[in-house]
């Protein structure tokens, strides 16, 4: 690659590092809570909000305008309120079922909304697989500032969030679980709304779940799992962007497939690494 291509890819790679940093951390909570598809559902709800905003005359049909962002965020907050309210050990309907239904309905509603805005049909594809190559440095810096604020909030409240996530079936009695669940999902909503605008629904889901699942193959502690997740996300992001440019393939879809392939390779390698570690300990 020549220097011009590397300079062109600098902003997308920086954006992918930011996505890796926040989503790998949130993914640890999501996997521990057993609500694997909450990110996919919230991302699709955010995409539905953006789609509805595009139909409004005062939004100027600009997919990157402020009205689109704020309406999308409001939709995500509604989803966060629903997911935090339905959580109960004695509930007749599992929380994951409601999350899955929300995803399906939001997806169908987005398609119906887009059918009324045929000129924006390309935006529907971008919401699904993203167009991370189009990200600009101002977007990268704005997203980094937002995610830093969300990260600081989670750091301050880390004991409560971790207590609920690590003891999801029997959370501490002294905590208002519904309140802290709403705060978790609401902060999640800020992240997802911005991430979907940059990377699309499918890639955002991969950033959240795949590094965390891969880390669980090799580590038990939260710290080691975060280190593995961040490392994997960084390497896969660089590899996916490189392959998409080298092979002239859609970047979002290429990165999603690269995440899946690397996860498979890590799962295949796990038994051999485990045997070697056991032999070394003996």
C-alpha positions in Angstrom: 0.0 0.0 0.0 1.2 3.5 -0.8 1.1 6.4 1.7 -2.1 7.9 0.3 -4.0 4.7 0.9 -2.6 4.4 4.5 -3.6 8.0 5.2 -7.1 7.3 3.8 -7.4 4.2 6.1 -6.2 6.0 9.2 -9.6 7.4 10.3 -11.5 4.1 9.7 -8.8 2.2 11.7 -8.9 4.8 14.5 -12.7 4.4 14.6 -12.4 0.6 14.7 -10.0 0.9 17.7 -12.6 3.1 19.5 -15.3 0.6 18.8 -13.2 -2.2 20.0 -12.4 -0.4 23.3 -15.9 0.3 24.4 -17.7 -2.7 22.9 -15.3 -5.4 24.2 -15.9 -4.0 27.7 -19.7 -3.9 27.3 -19.6 -7.3 25.7 -18.2 -8.8 29.0 -21.3 -7.6 30.8 -23.7 -8.7 28.0 -22.3 -12.2 27.9 -22.3 -12.5 31.7 -25.9 -11.3 31.8 -26.9 -13.9 29.1 -28.6 -11.2 26.9 -26.5 -11.9 23.9 -28.8 -10.2 21.4 -29.4 -7.1 23.3 -26.8 -5.1 21.3 -28.3 -6.4 18.0 -31.8 -5.4 19.2 -30.8 -2.0 20.5 -28.8 -1.4 17.3 -31.8 -2.3 15.2 -34.0 -0.1 17.3 -31.5 2.8 16.8 -31.5 2.1 13.1 -35.4 2.2 13.1 -35.2 5.6 14.8 -32.8 6.9 12.2 -35.1 5.5 9.4 -38.2 7.2 10.9 -36.2 10.5 11.2 -35.4 10.4 7.5 -39.1 10.4 6.7 -39.7 13.6 8.7 -39.6 16.8 6.6 -37.6 18.9 9.2 -34.7 16.3 9.1 -33.8 17.4 5.6 -33.3 13.7 4.6 -29.8 13.9 5.9 -28.8 10.5 7.4 -26.0 12.2 9.3 -27.9 15.2 10.5 -28.6 16.0 14.2 -32.3 15.2 14.1 -31.5 11.7 12.9 -29.1 11.2 15.8 -31.4 12.5 18.5 -34.5 10.7 17.3 -32.5 7.5 17.0 -31.2 8.0 20.5 -34.8 8.5 21.8 -35.8 5.2 20.2 -32.9 3.5 21.9 -33.8 4.9 25.3 -37.3 3.4 24.9 -35.7 0.1 24.2 -33.5 0.5 27.2 -36.5 1.2 29.4 -38.3 -1.9 28.1 -35.4 -4.2 28.6 -34.7 -3.0 32.2 -38.4 -3.3 33.1 -39.0 -6.9 31.9 -36.1 -8.3 33.8 -37.3 -10.7 36.5 -36.4 -14.1 37.8 -40.0 -15.0 38.1 -41.1 -13.7 34.7 -43.1 -16.1 32.6 -41.4 -14.9 29.4 -37.6 -14.9 29.2 -35.9 -11.6 28.8 -34.1 -12.9 25.7 -37.4 -13.7 24.0 -38.5 -10.1 24.4 -35.2 -8.9 23.1 -35.5 -11.2 20.0 -39.0 -10.1 19.3 -37.9 -6.4 19.6 -35.2 -7.0 17.0 -37.6 -8.7 14.6 -40.2 -6.0 14.9 -37.7 -3.2 14.6 -36.2 -4.8 11.5 -39.5 -5.2 9.8 -40.6 -1.7 10.8 -37.4 -0.2 9.4 -38.0 -2.0 6.1 -41.6 -0.7 6.0 -40.4 2.8 6.7 -37.8 2.6 4.0 -40.4 1.5 1.5 -41.8 5.0 1.8 -38.4 6.6 1.1 -37.1 4.7 -1.9 -34.5 7.4 -2.5 -32.9 6.5 0.8 -32.7 2.7 0.2 -28.9 2.8 0.2 -29.1 4.0 3.8 -30.8 0.8 4.8 -27.8 -1.2 3.5 -25.5 1.1 5.4 -27.4 0.6 8.6 -26.9 -3.2 8.2 -23.3 -3.6 7.1 -22.1 -0.1 7.7 -19.6 2.1 5.7 -16.8 2.6 8.1 -14.5 3.7 5.3 -16.5 6.9 5.0 -15.9 8.0 8.6 -14.2 11.3 9.0 -11.7 12.6 11.6 -14.3 14.9 13.2 -16.7 11.9 13.6 -13.9 9.9 15.1 -13.0 12.6 17.7 -16.6 13.2 18.6 -17.2 9.5 19.1 -14.1 9.1 21.1 -15.2 11.9 23.4 -18.6 10.4 23.9 -17.2 6.9 24.6 -14.7 8.3 27.0 -17.6 9.9 28.9 -19.5 6.6 28.9 -16.4 4.7 30.0 -15.8 7.2 32.9 -19.4 6.6 34.0 -19.0 2.9 33.9 -15.7 3.2 35.8 -17.3 5.2 38.6 -20.3 2.7 38.8 -18.2 -0.4 38.0 -18.9 -2.2 41.3 -22.7 -2.0 40.9 -22.6 -2.9 37.2 -20.3 -5.9 37.8 -22.2 -7.0 40.9 -25.4 -7.3 38.8 -23.7 -8.8 35.7 -21.7 -11.4 37.6 -24.7 -12.4 39.8 -27.4 -11.9 37.2 -29.6 -14.8 38.5 -29.3 -13.6 42.1 -28.3 -9.9 42.2 -27.5 -8.2 45.5 -30.6 -7.4 47.4 -29.4 -3.9 48.4 -29.3 -2.7 44.8 -32.2 -1.2 42.9 -31.7 -3.6 40.0 -34.2 -2.1 37.6 -32.7 1.4 38.1 -29.1 0.2 37.5 -30.2 -2.0 34.6 -31.8 1.1 33.0 -28.7 3.1 33.5 -26.6 0.3 32.0 -28.9 0.0 28.9 -29.2 3.8 28.6 -25.4 4.2 28.5 -25.4 1.3 26.1 -27.8 3.2 24.0 -25.5 6.2 23.6 -22.8 3.8 22.4 -25.0 1.8 20.1 -26.6 4.9 18.4 -23.2 6.3 17.5 -21.7 3.0 16.6 -24.5 2.1 14.2 -24.1 5.4 12.3 -20.4 4.5 11.8 -20.3 0.8 11.4 -23.8 -0.6 10.9 -25.8 -3.1 12.9 -24.0 -6.3 12.0 -20.5 -5.0 12.6 -21.5 -3.4 15.9 -22.9 -6.8 17.1 -19.6 -8.5 16.2 -17.5 -5.9 18.1 -19.7 -6.5 21.1 -20.0 -10.3 21.2 -17.1 -11.9 19.2 -14.1 -10.6 21.3 -15.9 -11.4 24.5 -16.7 -15.0 23.4 -13.2 -15.5 22.1 -11.8 -14.2 25.4 -14.0 -16.7 27.4 -12.2 -19.5 25.6 -8.9 -18.6 27.1 -9.5 -16.7 30.4 -11.8 -16.6 33.4 -10.9 -13.2 35.0 -12.4 -10.0 33.8 -9.0 -8.3 33.3 -7.6 -11.1 31.2 -10.7 -11.4 29.1 -10.7 -7.6 28.4 -7.0 -7.8 27.4 -7.7 -10.7 25.0 -10.9 -9.1 23.6 -9.1 -5.8 23.0 -6.2 -7.5 21.3 -8.4 -9.6 19.1 -10.6 -6.6 18.1 -7.6 -4.6 17.1 -6.0 -7.3 15.0 -9.2 -8.3 13.3 -10.1 -4.7 12.6 -6.8 -4.1 10.9 -7.0 -7.4 9.0 -10.6 -6.8 7.9 -9.9 -3.3 6.6 -6.8 -4.5 4.8 -8.6 -7.4 3.1 -11.5 -5.2 2.1 -9.2 -2.7 0.3 -6.9 -5.4 -1.1 -9.7 -7.5 -2.5 -12.1 -4.6 -3.3 -14.9 -6.0 -1.0 -17.5 -4.2 1.1 -15.6 -3.2 4.3 -18.4 -3.9 6.9 -19.2 -7.3 5.5 -15.6 -8.2 5.2 -14.9 -7.3 8.8 -17.9 -9.3 10.0 -16.7 -12.4 8.1 -13.1 -11.9 9.4 -14.4 -11.8 13.0 -16.2 -15.1 12.4 -13.2 -16.7 10.8 -10.8 -15.7 13.5 -13.2 -16.9 16.2 -13.4 -20.3 14.5 -9.6 -20.5 14.4 -9.3 -19.5 18.0 -11.8 -22.2 19.0 -9.9 -24.8 17.0 -6.6 -23.8 18.6 -8.0 -23.8 22.1 -7.6 -27.6 22.8 -4.0 -27.6 21.6 -3.1 -24.6 23.6 -4.8 -26.1 26.7 -2.8 -29.3 26.3 0.5 -27.4 25.9 -0.3 -25.4 29.1 -1.1 -28.5 31.0 2.1 -30.2 29.9 4.2 -27.2 30.9 2.6 -27.1 34.3 3.4 -30.8 34.8 
